[in-house]
Amino acid sequence: MGSGFDLYRSEDGSSYKKIGFINFTGGANYNFNDIDLNTRERSYYYKALAKDSCGNDRTQSAIVKSVWLQVADVKQSMFEKRLTWNNYGVWWRLGWL
């Protein structure tokens, strides 16, 4: 096993499921496409856990919460929609930033 990052997702912010692994390439940015989601119903929490070249757990990232956009019809208008969303959240050591 090489060094990299285990990726985790949660619906409630406390129970996490491993959803993937990204190999460390030395780059500054990494991408991961999460699938099998219900983004019409909720936002999700994510965290990453760094692994060393022996597969040992090293450092955990901050916990982030995705933005959930909701669209609703506006009464009496076929051309207007009401958009609401939650705040993007980052939990780091002492609380939400």
DSSP file (Angstrom, degrees, kcal/mol; ACC not computed):
  #  RESIDUE AA STRUCTURE BP1 BP2  ACC     N-H-->O    O-->H-N    N-H-->O    O-->H-N    TCO  KAPPA ALPHA  PHI   PSI    X-CA   Y-CA   Z-CA
    1    1 A M              0   0    0      0, 0.0     2,-0.1     0, 0.0    54,-0.1   0.000 360.0 360.0 360.0 132.4    0.0    0.0    0.0
    2    2 A G        -     0   0    0      1,-0.1     2,-0.1    52,-0.1    52,-0.0  -0.375 360.0 -83.3 -90.1 174.5    1.3    3.4   -0.9
    3    3 A S  S    S+     0   0    0     21,-0.1    21,-2.5    -2,-0.1     2,-0.3  -0.454  72.6 106.6 -75.9 153.7    0.8    6.7    0.9
    4    4 A G  E     -AB  23  51A   0     47,-1.4    47,-3.1    19,-0.3     2,-0.4  -0.945  62.6 -60.6 171.5-151.4   -2.3    8.6    0.3
    5    5 A F  E     -AB  22  50A   0     17,-2.3    17,-2.3    -2,-0.3     2,-0.4  -0.989  25.1-146.7-135.1 124.5   -5.7    9.6    1.7
    6    6 A D  E     -AB  21  49A   0     43,-2.6    43,-2.5    -2,-0.4     2,-0.4  -0.763  25.6-147.2 -81.1 134.9   -8.7    7.5    2.8
    7    7 A L  E     -AB  20  48A   0     13,-2.9    12,-3.0    -2,-0.4    13,-1.1  -0.886  14.9-169.8-110.0 137.6  -11.9    9.4    2.1
    8    8 A Y  E     -AB  18  47A   0     39,-2.7    39,-1.7    -2,-0.4     2,-0.3  -0.942   6.6-164.3-129.6 147.0  -15.0    9.2    4.3
    9    9 A R  E     -AB  17  46A   0      8,-2.2     8,-2.6    -2,-0.3     2,-0.3  -0.961   6.4-176.5-129.3 147.9  -18.6   10.4    4.0
   10   10 A S  E     - B   0  45A   0     35,-2.2    35,-2.8    -2,-0.3     6,-0.1  -0.992  23.7-158.1-141.2 147.5  -21.3   10.8    6.6
   11   11 A E  S    S+     0   0    0      4,-0.5    32,-0.2    -2,-0.3    -1,-0.1   0.712 100.2  31.2 -90.7 -25.7  -25.0   11.8    6.5
   12   12 A D  S    S-     0   0    0      3,-0.4     4,-0.1    33,-0.1    -1,-0.1   0.479 105.3-114.4-113.7  -4.4  -25.1   12.7   10.2
   13   13 A G  S    S+     0   0    0      2,-0.3     3,-0.1    32,-0.1    33,-0.0   0.473 103.9  60.8  85.3   1.4  -21.6   14.0   11.0
   14   14 A S  S    S+     0   0    0      1,-0.3     2,-0.7    31,-0.0    -1,-0.1   0.646  90.0  59.1-128.6 -33.2  -20.8   11.2   13.4
   15   15 A S  S    S-     0   0    0      2,-0.0    -4,-0.5     0, 0.0    -3,-0.4  -0.895  70.9-169.6-105.3 110.9  -21.0    7.8   11.6
   16   16 A Y        -     0   0    0     -2,-0.7     2,-0.4    -6,-0.1    -6,-0.2  -0.768  12.3-159.6-107.6 146.0  -18.6    7.8    8.6
   17   17 A K  E     -A    9   0A   0     -8,-2.6    -8,-2.2    -2,-0.3     2,-0.3  -0.977  27.8-115.7-121.1 133.7  -18.2    5.2    5.8
   18   18 A K  E     +A    8   0A   0     -2,-0.4   -10,-0.3   -10,-0.2     3,-0.1  -0.527  35.4 173.7 -68.5 129.4  -15.0    4.9    3.8
   19   19 A I  E     -     0   0A   0    -12,-3.0     2,-0.3     1,-0.3   -11,-0.2   0.449  53.8 -30.7-117.9  -5.1  -15.8    5.9    0.2
   20   20 A G  E     -A    7   0A   0    -13,-1.1   -13,-2.9    14,-0.0     2,-0.3  -0.979  46.7-115.0 171.3 177.2  -12.4    5.8   -1.5
   21   21 A F  E     -A    6   0A   0     -2,-0.3     2,-0.5   -15,-0.2   -15,-0.2  -0.998  16.2-159.6-139.6 137.3   -8.6    6.2   -1.5
   22   22 A I  E     -A    5   0A   0    -17,-2.3   -17,-2.3    -2,-0.3     2,-0.1  -0.983  21.5-128.4-119.6 125.3   -6.5    8.7   -3.4
   23   23 A N  E     -A    4   0A   0     -2,-0.5     2,-0.5   -19,-0.2   -19,-0.3  -0.456  25.6-115.4 -68.9 140.5   -2.8    7.9   -4.0
   24   24 A F        +     0   0    0    -21,-2.5   -21,-0.1     1,-0.1    -1,-0.1  -0.668  38.3 170.4 -77.3 124.9   -0.4   10.6   -2.9
   25   25 A T        -     0   0    0     -2,-0.5    -1,-0.1     2,-0.1     3,-0.1   0.407  55.6-104.3-114.7  -2.2    1.4   12.0   -6.0
   26   26 A G  S    S+     0   0    0      1,-0.3    -2,-0.1     2,-0.0     2,-0.0   0.362  78.9 131.5  92.6  -5.6    3.2   15.0   -4.5
   27   27 A G        -     0   0    0      2,-0.1    -1,-0.3     1,-0.1    -2,-0.1  -0.255  62.7-129.4 -76.9 167.7    0.7   17.4   -6.0
   28   28 A A  S    S+     0   0    0      1,-0.1     2,-0.4    -3,-0.1    -1,-0.1   0.713  89.0  46.4 -88.0 -23.6   -1.0   20.2   -4.2
   29   29 A N        -     0   0    0      2,-0.0     2,-0.3     0, 0.0    -1,-0.1  -0.944  60.3-174.6-127.1 143.8   -4.6   19.4   -5.4
   30   30 A Y        -     0   0    0     -2,-0.4     2,-0.4    -3,-0.1    -6,-0.0  -0.973   9.7-152.0-134.1 148.2   -6.5   16.1   -5.5
   31   31 A N        +     0   0    0     -2,-0.3     2,-0.3     2,-0.0    -2,-0.0  -0.929  12.6 176.9-123.2 146.5   -9.9   15.3   -7.0
   32   32 A F        -     0   0    0     -2,-0.4     2,-0.7   -10,-0.0   -10,-0.0  -0.963  20.0-145.3-146.5 129.3  -12.5   12.7   -6.1
   33   33 A N        -     0   0    0     -2,-0.3     2,-0.4     0, 0.0    -2,-0.0  -0.866  15.7-153.6 -97.6 114.9  -16.0   12.2   -7.6
   34   34 A D        -     0   0    0     -2,-0.7     2,-0.2   -14,-0.0     3,-0.2  -0.745  19.2-179.9 -88.3 131.6  -18.4   11.0   -5.1
   35   35 A I        +     0   0    0     -2,-0.4     0, 0.0     1,-0.2     0, 0.0  -0.682  50.2  53.6-123.2 177.2  -21.3    9.0   -6.5
   36   36 A D  S    S+     0   0    0     -2,-0.2     2,-0.3     1,-0.2    -1,-0.2   0.925  77.9 142.4  61.1  48.0  -24.5    7.3   -5.2
   37   37 A L        -     0   0    0     -3,-0.2     2,-0.4     7,-0.0    -1,-0.2  -0.744  54.0-141.0-113.6 162.2  -25.7   10.4   -3.3
   38   38 A N    >>  +     0   0    0     -2,-0.3     3,-1.6     1,-0.1     4,-1.2  -0.669  31.2 164.2-119.1  74.2  -29.1   11.9   -2.7
   39   39 A T  T 34  +     0   0    0     -2,-0.4    30,-0.2     1,-0.3    -1,-0.1   0.577  69.6  66.5 -72.4  -8.5  -28.2   15.6   -3.1
   40   40 A R  T 34 S+     0   0    0      1,-0.1    -1,-0.3    -3,-0.1     3,-0.1   0.663 109.5  37.1 -79.9 -16.2  -31.9   16.4   -3.4
   41   41 A E  T <4 S-     0   0    0     -3,-1.6     2,-0.3     1,-0.2    -2,-0.2   0.678 122.2 -10.1-108.9 -23.4  -32.5   15.4    0.2
   42   42 A R     <  -     0   0    0     -4,-1.2    -1,-0.2    25,-0.1     2,-0.2  -0.984  55.9-107.2-165.4 167.8  -29.5   16.4    2.2
   43   43 A S        -     0   0    0     -2,-0.3     2,-0.3   -32,-0.2    24,-0.1  -0.621  37.1-136.2 -98.5 170.5  -25.9   17.7    2.5
   44   44 A Y        -     0   0    0     -2,-0.2    22,-3.1    23,-0.1     2,-0.4  -0.908   2.1-131.4-130.1 155.1  -23.1   15.4    3.5
   45   45 A Y  E     -BC  10  65A   0    -35,-2.8   -35,-2.2    -2,-0.3     2,-0.3  -0.834  26.4-171.1-103.4 144.4  -20.0   15.5    5.8
   46   46 A Y  E     +BC   9  64A   0     18,-2.7    18,-2.4    -2,-0.4     2,-0.3  -0.970  11.6 169.5-135.9 150.5  -16.6   14.6    4.5
   47   47 A K  E     -B    8   0A   0    -39,-1.7   -39,-2.7    -2,-0.3     2,-0.4  -0.975  18.2-144.5-151.4 159.9  -13.1   14.0    6.0
   48   48 A A  E     -B    7   0A   0     14,-0.3    13,-3.0    -2,-0.3     2,-0.5  -0.953   4.4-154.8-126.0 146.5   -9.8   12.5    4.8
   49   49 A L  E     -BD   6  60A   0    -43,-2.5   -43,-2.6    -2,-0.4    11,-0.2  -0.977  18.6-134.7-123.7 117.4   -7.3   10.5    6.7
   50   50 A A  E     -B    5   0A   0      9,-3.2     8,-3.0    -2,-0.5     2,-0.4  -0.471  18.9-159.2 -72.1 139.7   -3.7   10.6    5.6
   51   51 A K  E     -BD   4  57A   0    -47,-3.1   -47,-1.4     6,-0.2     6,-0.2  -0.941   8.9-136.4-118.2 140.5   -1.8    7.3    5.3
   52   52 A D    >   -     0   0    0      4,-2.2     3,-2.1    -2,-0.4   -48,-0.0  -0.281  41.5 -86.7 -85.4-178.5    1.9    6.8    5.3
   53   53 A S  T 3  S+     0   0    0      1,-0.3    -1,-0.1     2,-0.1   -50,-0.1   0.651 129.7  53.4 -67.1 -14.4    3.8    4.4    3.0
   54   54 A C  T 3  S-     0   0    0      2,-0.1    -1,-0.3   -52,-0.0   -52,-0.1   0.412 120.8-106.8 -95.8   0.0    3.3    1.5    5.5
   55   55 A G  S <  S+     0   0    0     -3,-2.1     2,-0.2     1,-0.3    -2,-0.1   0.551  70.4 146.3  87.3   8.4   -0.5    2.1    5.6
   56   56 A N        -     0   0    0      1,-0.1    -4,-2.2    -5,-0.0    -1,-0.3  -0.548  55.4-107.8 -79.2 142.9   -0.5    3.6    9.1
   57   57 A D  E     +D   51   0A   0     -2,-0.2    -6,-0.2    -6,-0.2     3,-0.1  -0.474  46.7 164.1 -66.3 137.2   -3.0    6.4    9.9
   58   58 A R  E     +     0   0A   0     -8,-3.0     2,-0.4     1,-0.3    -1,-0.1   0.537  49.8   0.3-118.7 -91.5   -1.3    9.8   10.2
   59   59 A T  E     -     0   0A   0      0, 0.0    -9,-3.2     0, 0.0     2,-0.4  -0.874  56.3-143.0-114.9 137.4   -3.3   13.0   10.1
   60   60 A Q  E     -D   49   0A   0     -2,-0.4   -11,-0.2   -11,-0.2     3,-0.1  -0.781  20.2-131.2 -95.6 141.9   -7.0   13.6    9.8
   61   61 A S        -     0   0    0    -13,-3.0     2,-0.1    -2,-0.4    -1,-0.1  -0.161  36.1 -81.3 -73.8 175.2   -8.3   16.6    7.8
   62   62 A A        -     0   0    0     30,-0.1     2,-0.5     1,-0.1   -14,-0.3  -0.397  49.8-109.6 -66.1 158.1  -10.9   19.0    9.0
   63   63 A I  E     - E   0  91A   0     28,-2.3    28,-3.8   -16,-0.1     2,-0.3  -0.827  37.5-165.2 -92.7 132.2  -14.5   17.8    8.6
   64   64 A V  E     -CE  46  90A   0    -18,-2.4   -18,-2.7    -2,-0.5     2,-0.5  -0.896  11.6-148.4-120.0 150.4  -16.4   19.7    5.9
   65   65 A K  E     -CE  45  89A   0     24,-2.7    24,-1.5    -2,-0.3   -20,-0.2  -0.973  21.9-127.4-119.1 127.5  -20.2   19.8    5.2
   66   66 A S        -     0   0    0    -22,-3.1     2,-0.3    -2,-0.5    20,-0.1  -0.252  26.9-102.9 -70.8 158.7  -21.4   20.2    1.6
   67   67 A V        -     0   0    0    -24,-0.1     2,-0.6    21,-0.1    -1,-0.1  -0.661  29.2-153.6 -80.8 135.0  -23.8   22.9    0.6
   68   68 A W        -     0   0    0     -2,-0.3    18,-0.9    18,-0.1     2,-0.5  -0.944   8.2-160.4-114.3 111.6  -27.4   21.7    0.0
   69   69 A L  E     -G   85   0B   0     -2,-0.6     2,-0.4    16,-0.2    16,-0.2  -0.789   5.1-165.8 -93.9 128.8  -29.3   23.8   -2.4
   70   70 A Q  E     -G   84   0B   0     14,-3.2    14,-2.1    -2,-0.5     2,-0.5  -0.938   2.9-159.7-116.0 138.9  -33.1   23.6   -2.3
   71   71 A V  E     +G   83   0B   0     -2,-0.4     2,-0.3    12,-0.2    12,-0.2  -0.970  13.2 176.8-120.0 129.1  -35.4   24.9   -5.1
   72   72 A A  E     -G   82   0B   0     10,-2.3    10,-3.5    -2,-0.5     2,-0.1  -0.965  31.1-110.1-131.3 148.2  -39.1   25.7   -4.5
   73   73 A D  E     -G   81   0B   0     -2,-0.3     2,-0.5     8,-0.2     8,-0.2  -0.449  27.1-130.3 -70.9 147.5  -41.8   27.2   -6.7
   74   74 A V    >   -     0   0    0      6,-1.2     3,-1.6     3,-0.4     6,-0.2  -0.896  31.7-111.5 -98.4 126.2  -43.0   30.7   -5.9
   75   75 A K  T 3  S+     0   0    0     -2,-0.5     3,-0.1     1,-0.2    -1,-0.0  -0.212  97.1  15.7 -57.5 145.4  -46.8   30.8   -5.7
   76   76 A Q  T 3  S+     0   0    0      1,-0.1     2,-0.4     2,-0.0    -1,-0.2   0.567 111.1  89.4  69.9  11.6  -48.6   32.7   -8.5
   77   77 A S    <   -     0   0    0     -3,-1.6    -3,-0.4     3,-0.1     3,-0.2  -0.971  47.0-174.9-143.3 127.1  -45.5   32.7  -10.7
   78   78 A M  S    S+     0   0    0     -2,-0.4    -1,-0.1     1,-0.2    -3,-0.1   0.493  90.6  52.9 -92.3  -3.0  -44.3   30.3  -13.3
   79   79 A F  S    S+     0   0    0     -5,-0.1     2,-0.4     2,-0.0    -1,-0.2   0.402  96.2  76.4-110.6   0.2  -41.1   32.2  -13.9
   80   80 A E        -     0   0    0     -6,-0.2    -6,-1.2    -3,-0.2     2,-0.3  -0.891  50.5-176.1-118.4 145.7  -39.8   32.5  -10.3
   81   81 A K  E     -G   73   0B   0     -2,-0.4     2,-0.5    -8,-0.2    -8,-0.2  -0.970  22.1-132.6-131.3 149.1  -38.1   30.0   -8.0
   82   82 A R  E     -G   72   0B   0    -10,-3.5   -10,-2.3    -2,-0.3     2,-0.5  -0.914  21.3-160.4-104.0 125.1  -37.1   30.4   -4.4
   83   83 A L  E     +G   71   0B   0     -2,-0.5     2,-0.3   -12,-0.2   -12,-0.2  -0.902  14.4 170.8-107.3 130.5  -33.5   29.2   -3.6
   84   84 A T  E     +G   70   0B   0    -14,-2.1   -14,-3.2    -2,-0.5     2,-0.3  -0.974   3.9 173.6-132.7 151.2  -32.4   28.3   -0.1
   85   85 A W  E     -G   69   0B   0     -2,-0.3   -16,-0.2   -16,-0.2     2,-0.2  -0.992  28.4-115.9-153.2 156.8  -29.2   26.7    1.0
   86   86 A N        -     0   0    0    -18,-0.9     2,-0.2    -2,-0.3   -18,-0.1  -0.499  44.7 -92.4 -86.6 163.4  -27.3   25.8    4.2
   87   87 A N        -     0   0    0     -2,-0.2     2,-0.3   -20,-0.1    -1,-0.1  -0.497  39.0-109.5 -73.2 144.2  -23.9   27.3    5.0
   88   88 A Y        -     0   0    0     -2,-0.2     2,-0.4   -21,-0.1   -22,-0.2  -0.592  44.8-152.0 -67.4 133.7  -20.8   25.5    3.9
   89   89 A G  E     -E   65   0A   0    -24,-1.5   -24,-2.7    -2,-0.3     2,-0.4  -0.898  22.9-173.7-120.9 144.6  -19.3   24.2    7.1
   90   90 A V  E     -E   64   0A   0     -2,-0.4     7,-3.5   -26,-0.2     2,-0.6  -0.984   9.4-161.1-132.0 121.9  -15.8   23.3    8.3
   91   91 A W  E     +EF  63  96A   0    -28,-3.8   -28,-2.3    -2,-0.4     2,-0.4  -0.905  16.2 172.5-102.7 121.5  -15.2   21.7   11.7
   92   92 A W  E >   - F   0  95A   0      3,-2.2     2,-3.1    -2,-0.6     3,-0.5  -0.871  56.7 -66.5-138.5 104.6  -11.6   22.0   12.9
   93   93 A R  T 3  S+     0   0    0     -2,-0.4     3,-0.1     1,-0.3    -2,-0.0  -0.228 130.2  33.7  60.4 -60.8  -10.5   21.0   16.4
   94   94 A L  T 3  S-     0   0    0     -2,-3.1     2,-0.3     1,-0.3    -1,-0.3   0.537 122.5 -61.1-106.3  -7.0  -12.5   23.5   18.5
   95   95 A G  E <  S-F   92   0A   0     -3,-0.5    -3,-2.2    -5,-0.0    -1,-0.3  -0.944  75.4 -28.8 154.6-175.5  -15.7   24.0   16.5
   96   96 A W  E      F   91   0A   0     -2,-0.3    -5,-0.3    -5,-0.2    -7,-0.0  -0.506 360.0 360.0 -73.0 134.5  -17.3   25.1   13.2
   97   97 A L              0   0    0     -7,-3.5    -1,-0.1    -2,-0.2    -6,-0.1   0.407 360.0 360.0 -92.4 360.0  -15.4   27.8   11.3
